[in-house]
Amino acid sequence: MIKRCSVLLTALVTSLMLTQAVHADGLSDITDRGTLRVAVPQDFPPFGSVGPDMQPRGLDIDTAKLIADQLKVKLQLTPVNSTNRIPFLTTGKVDLVISSLGKNPEREQVIDFSSAYAPFYLAVFGPPEAAVANLDDLKGKTISVTRGAIEDIELSKVAPEGTTIKRFEDNNSTIAAYLAGQTDLIASGNVVMVAISEKNPKRIPALKLKLKDSPVYVGINKNQPALLEKVNQIIASGKTDGSLEKNSQTWLKQPLPADL
């Protein structure tokens, strides 16, 4: 019994220490340490990947650099995946998550989110010359989409009668059908369109209709008002001075949305 109580007490103390560490003044900790620790993706281009020089690169990495530069501290990057990125933040391993992180009610119960810094959305894309301005313009058009993907679900909800939706079993097949001219349009995510632009400049897909908008945010621990405010100030300045526009053009091959 004594041993069990000791174990429980140790666990409680550890938990309290961890909570205190996480909920300390994050902004002061960063400036005092002189280092900003950021969780970033390493296998999700163009937001984050490993370059030929074996160094991390991507939109999220450039965003992390922007924030570190504005804070006048060194940058320490920690590669994460979609599963461990939030736990790395809540357990104090990193100060921020900049990893193509979308916002939803469940996540908002656990962490806070900055202002949006880059677009991420599902949409219908097609050649620049394709005359598609609204849903009715999809009538008579053939659209490739990956079967069962969220873009398939969203497109099926709104496509008017007379639209032909060709469903393929994987993203590569969906893309190949569009590139080969087997379909007029393609429904997918904007980051997939970047890959298409790099593979086939002759059939570069232009945005036609958005299906679902889900921009990305910086993840910050709860109860960090000073850090949250500072990050939001940096993002706002980045929108004003063109830094985030440059990131979007470089990595997403498109302008930063005016309403972001």
C-alpha positions, -999 to +999 in steps of 0.1 A: +000+000+000+028+024+009+046+015-023+014+022-043+009+056-026+045+065-034+041+057-070+008+077-072+025+106-054+054+105-078+031+105-108+011+134-093+042+155-087+055+148-122+022+158-137+021+190-116+057+199-126+049+192-163+017+213-161+037+242-145+064+240-171+039+240-200+018+269-185+047+291-175+051+324-194+060+309-228+071+341-244+095+350-216+108+314-216+116+317-253+134+350-250+153+340-219+164+307-236+172+325-268+157+296-288+123+290-303+114+253-305+090+246-333+073+213-344+073+211-382+064+185-408+090+166-427+069+145-451+042+169-463+054+191-491+052+219-498+046+226-461+076+206-450+100+181-464+137+173-465+156+189-494+185+175-514+209+190-489+191+170-462+179+202-446+142+209-438+124+232-462+089+243-470+063+269-462+060+259-425+098+260-421+099+295-436+070+306-413+089+293-383+120+312-395+100+344-398+087+341-363+121+333-348+137+362-367+110+386-354+116+373-318+154+377-324+161+342-312+176+310-327+153+284-343+152+248-333+131+226-355+116+193-344+101+170-371+067+157-362+038+138-379+001+144-377-003+121-347+024+135-323+025+172-332-001+183-306+013+160-278+047+175-284+033+209-277+012+200-247+040+182-230+064+211-234+087+195-260+081+225-283+069+261-280+048+261-312+034+238-337+037+250-373+027+219-392-001+225-417-024+225-386-061+230-392-085+242-366-115+222-353-136+223-321-119+192-306-084+207-310-096+240-296-104+223-264-067+213-260-047+241-275-050+277-288-046+288-324-030+319-340-044+338-369-042+319-402-009+322-420-015+302-452-044+288-472-054+251-473-085+241-491-102+216-512-115+228-546-122+222-582-093+231-605-088+232-642-069+248-671-068+286-669-089+289-700-118+267-686-149+288-682-160+278-647-173+306-624-200+289-604-215+255-597-239+257-627-208+258-650-199+223-639-228+209-660-214+190-689-180+189-674-161+157-663-142+159-630-117+135-617-116+128-579-102+102-555-130+078-544-141+083-508-118+113-502-132+143-485-131+162-518-153+134-533-178+138-504-179+176-507-181+176-545-209+151-545-229+174-522-229+203-546-223+191-581-254+199-603-272+173-624-253+169-656-219+168-640-198+137-646-177+127-616-150+101-625-138+084-593-103+068-591-089+046-564-059+068-555-045+103-559-020+093-585-047+079-608-069+110-602-040+132-612-030+111-641-065+113-656-065+150-655-030+154-669-038+130-697-069+151-706-093+123-697-112+148-676-119+185-679-113+193-643-100+178-611-112+181-574-084+180-549-064+200-523-044+230-532-011+214-521-017+186-546-021+212-573+014+224-566+027+190-573+008+189-606+021+223-616+057+210-611+050+178-631+031+192-660+035+229-668+014+225-699-017+216-679-012+238-648-045+237-628-061+270-618-085+274-590-121+274-602-144+267-572-136+261-536-154+232-519-140+234-484-118+261-469-095+250-440-065+274-436-036+265-414-027+281-380+001+281-355-007+259-325+000+274-291-005+260-256-035+272-236-030+301-211-002+318-231-018+351-239+015+370-243+029+344-267-004+342-286-005+379-290+031+382-302+026+354-328-005+371-341+014+404-343+041+387-364+016+371-387-003+404-391+030+421-400+039+393-424+007+399-443+013+436-444+050+436-454+046+408-480+065+380-461+036+356-461+027+365-497+063+355-507+059+322-488+026+315-505+040+323-540+072+303-534+056+271-520+019+271-531+024+289-564-005+312-557-012+346-540-022+348-504-060+351-502-072+386-494-096+373-469-072+350-450 
